[in-house]
């Protein structure tokens, strides 16, 4: 490729001849001409073959990278430091300068320089020509390159002559052995060899002299510090230009880390092989790639039986989706720890295992498979189940203990005991036979069942009278049989001769008597199971302990029933007595009222009035006793109606101030009606009681206060006095029945009024409370829900 010359006025005189120019252009030698400033004036076609990029006359050689020069190591030289630049800057020709050009694929060239001067000896032009160097120059470049590689290697690269004398020593050798080049050159190689391995040097030199190489010979050498270093040696003969062996090159690689890795790998391999756990590896398709002895012990397969087979041979069909989940996590680099599941042995047995699955990565960090550690957790599962059963038994024992100690109903106690003992003993069914005697002397057998239909025991009759049950119900013996069908009495008498086997098949049998504190047998617990030997001594002890608690509970139940019976008789008596007392009392009060109207004499009339007041008080006491009895029996009836509480209190105010002479009632009832849905008569009863108490317990005062307020959805009625007051302890007890404070001695009353009032207010979803201070009076107040629809 040629380029036109833009200007020729500065060319040397001989170059102005077009024939000479043509001659230069046709030369096979690359030629470049430039002025002292580096401006190109001419280049021939051959030069274009060297140029790194297209050029034109007028371009500068100091920029644009016209020619890419390389140093001896093959690195590109910057334009400012290139051989062309150096010649022009120095203004002095350098004949036969060896250069390397990237354009020629590292073929060495010789650069020749010609300088043109004017008459005053001033330089006007430079001419550069390039020709290929001898082929042997390329070898020199190669040697230089190899030398650089040797120096930069991390391995120790050493040369020695045939006498073992060190002739070269690189930086890698200095790093590994600790000696500098100066310390070892011209010294014998044996300074690096332990005494017990000196014979190896004779072997190595013998091999080299025979023209052979020694590859990857693993041995030990000694560093300057005395440390022994494991090495891998590669030793090759060195030949001169005529092929004669003149020495050896030795490459020593420190294999300490590799040996540590191999040792670690060996330890890990030994651990894997000796592990009781199954340690398995698989690829990302779930194909088994390794299998240890622990896996053989757990799953029963030998290694050759499972390698290159799918891991699914160990997975139950109903759990195959687990493998998809595991592989999905492995693909995403996630680890699965302590995953409890079920796997299948070679013989088909299913076993519980705990899996830990981790990704396996190659040297580049790519996930290539998974390692799986499977631990047989049969014993742990059994232990866990035992603990759970133990905890459940404790829970049941605690629950049944609380129930049978707190329940007084016989049927409830029987059922709780039957259910609990059946579950604790592991029985298929349980029954509790309980002897009860009626008032008439007739004996009954009550029973409760757990785990069996009622029809299964309806034919039992009275088990205590059969020979089979007699030891339990008469001799106080616990009977426990592993196989009742082997007993001579089985099938000969009730209930087993008529027992429907499909409902109540019994093989294992246990019966425990329930004995009262007095030593009487009050019942028996009977258990059955279709399998043999299901009941143990432990079951016997547990049931016996619960039976003891049940006996106490049953005694309490019987006592409670008697108390209830007495209470009912008491209620009947109070009701009858109240009725019988009120009939003549009403008659007496009527006669007294007639006499009061007939008699005019003041003193007699006053006595009659007081007698009538006492008759009214007696009537109130009878009503209070009757109401208390009804409340405790849950028979106090309420007749609800919707009315204005404020209006009722106004009526009460008028009646109070008319009939009460010792105290004046001062009210604050507000302006608005407050509608409630309540038993008007019972609310009046509460108010009359509170007002009566306010008067009674403030003998030195002359005022009582009645207030009506409301808060949200409740009406609040307060009765306030300026009387004796109550201390905090008295305030806690004041609503108890028959309670009378010490400070109220000498004041009439049974202590039932506040108790009845509280029960009445509570029945209306309200609350009766007190605030009081000794010597300053008391405030009794109650709340009662408003009728929202009416307010």
C-alpha positions, 0 to 999 in steps of 0.5 A: 500500500502506498500513500501520496507525498504531499510535499517534496521541498524538504526531501534530500536532493537525490530523493527529488529524482522521481526515479530514485523515489520509485526505487525506494518505493519498490524496495522490499525493505520497509523505509520511513523518512521524517524531519527532525520534528518527527513529521513524516515526509515519505514511507514506502509500500513495505513500511505499510506492512509494519505500520499498526494503523493507516498513516499519511505524509505529515503525521507525527511519529511521536503519536498515534502509535504508527509502529508498535514496538515491544520490549524483550518480554513482549510488552508494548513500549510507549510511543515516547520511549520507542527506538524511533523517538530515541534516535531523533531525540539524541540526533545520533544514528544507532546502526543495527538496532534490534527491535521487536514489532507486534505487527510482525508477530514478534519476528525480530528486526534490525533497524538502520538509521541514515541522517541527511544534513545540509551544508552547515551540517544541520540535520534535515531528515532521518531515514529508517529502514527495517530488515528481518533479523536472523531466526536465532534472535527469536530464540533469544526472545523466547529465552528472555520470556522463559527467564521472566516466567521462571523469576515470577513463578511461585515454585522453586526453579533451580538448576545445578550441574552434574556434580550437584552444584547450584547454578541458578536460583529463582525467587520462588526458591527463596520464598520456599527455602528461605535462602537468597540466591547469593547464599546458595549459588555454587553450593551443593544441592545437599544443603536442602536435603535431610541426612536420611534422604541424601541417597535420593540425590544419587538417584536423581543425578543418575536419572538425569545423566541417563537423559531421563526426567523425574516427574512428581517425585514426592519427598521432603527437603529442609528450609534454612530455618530447619523446617522440613517441607514436603515437596513434589519434584520434577527434574529434567536434564539440561543440554547444550547446543550440541545436545550434551547433558550439562546439568539438571533443572529442578522444579520444587512445589510445596505440597504442604497444603495439599497434604493437609487437605489430603489428610483432612480428606482422609480423616473426613472419609474415615469419619464418614465410613465409621459414622453410625449415621447414614451419609449419602451424596446425590446429584441434582437429579437425586441419583445416589453417588456415595453410600457409607457403611452407616447407610447400609446398617440403617437401610439394609442396602449394600453400596453396589445395590444403590449407586447410580439409583434414585434416592426415591428407593428410600422414600415412601410413596406418600412422601415423594413430594418431600424429595422435590422440596429438598432438591428445590432448596439445594438448587437455591443453595439452602441447607435443610437441618433436622428434618424429621420424616419417615424412610423405608428399609430394604425389607420394607420396614418404615423408620423415623429419621432426622435428615440434614441436607447440604449443597455440594459445590465444585471448586468454582462454587457451582452447586453440583449435588447434595450430601445427606445425613440420615439419623435413625431416631427410633429410640428418640421417637420412642423416648419422646412418645414415652415422655409425652405419655408420661406428661399426658398421664400426669395431666390426666391424674392432675385433672381427675384429681381436681375433678373428683375432689371438687365435684360432689355429683356421684354420676359426674365423679363416676364418669370422670374416674372411669374415663381417666382410668381407662385412658391411663391403663390403655384399656379398650373399655372400662366400667365402674360398678358402684353399689348404692342403697336406697332409703328403703334398703333396696340395693342398686348397681350403677355403672358408667362406661368408657370406650364401649357401647351401653348395650355391651354391658346391659346383660352384666346384671349384678357382677358382684354376685358372680364367681368371677367378680367376687374377689374384687367386690368381697375380698378386696383383691385386685385381679389382673390377668394376661389372658382371661380366656385361659381361666377356668371360669371364663365362659361358664357364668355371666357376664362372659357367657353372654358377652357379645364378642364383636362389641366387648372382646376381652383377653387382658383383664383387670379389676380394682376394688374401690374401698371407703375409709371405713373399709367397705367396698363401695364399687369396682373398676373393671377393664378389658382389652382384646390383646394379651398382657396389656395391663402391667403392675404400673397400671394396677398402681395408678388405678388403685391410687385413683380408686382411693381418691374416688372412694373419698369423693364418693363418700363426700358425694354421699355426704353431700346428698344427705346434706342436700336432703337435709337442706331440702327438708330445712327449706320445707320446714321454713316454708311450712313454719312461715306459713303456719306462723304468718296465719295466726300472726295476721289474725292477731294483727287484725284483732289488735288494729280493731282494738286500736280503733275501739280504745280511746284511753291514751296509755292503752292506745300507745301499748296497742300501737307498739304491739302492732309495730312488733307484729309487723317486725315479726312478720318482716323477720318471717319474710326474710327467713323465707326469702333467704331459704328461697334464694339458697334454693334458687326458688326466689321468683321475680316479676319484672315490669318497666317503670320510672325509678325516680317516680317510685323514689318520690312515692317512697319519700312521701311515705317515709316522711309521713310514717317516720318521726325520728328522721327526715328524708332529704332527697336529690332525685334529679329532674329526668325520669330513669326507666328500669325493667325490674321487680318493683316490689323487690326493689322497694324491699331493698330500699326499705331495708336500706332506709330502715338501717340508716335510721336504725344505725344513726340513733343520734342523727335526725336526717337520712339522705336519698340520691338518684344519679345515672352513669352511662347505662346504669341508675345509681341509688344511694342511701346515706346516714350520719350514724355509727359507721363501719371499719374496713373489716366490718365492710367486708362482712356486712353483706354476709347472712346473720352478720352483726357488727360489734358496734350494733349490739342492742339494736334489733335484727337477724343480720339478713336484710343486707344479705337479701338485698345484695342477692336481689340486686345481683339478680337484676345484674346490679351491684350493692356496695358500701362506703363508710367511716367509723363515727361519720356514717355510711353510704350504701348504694346500688346500681341497676341497668337502665331500660335503654329503649325507654330512656 
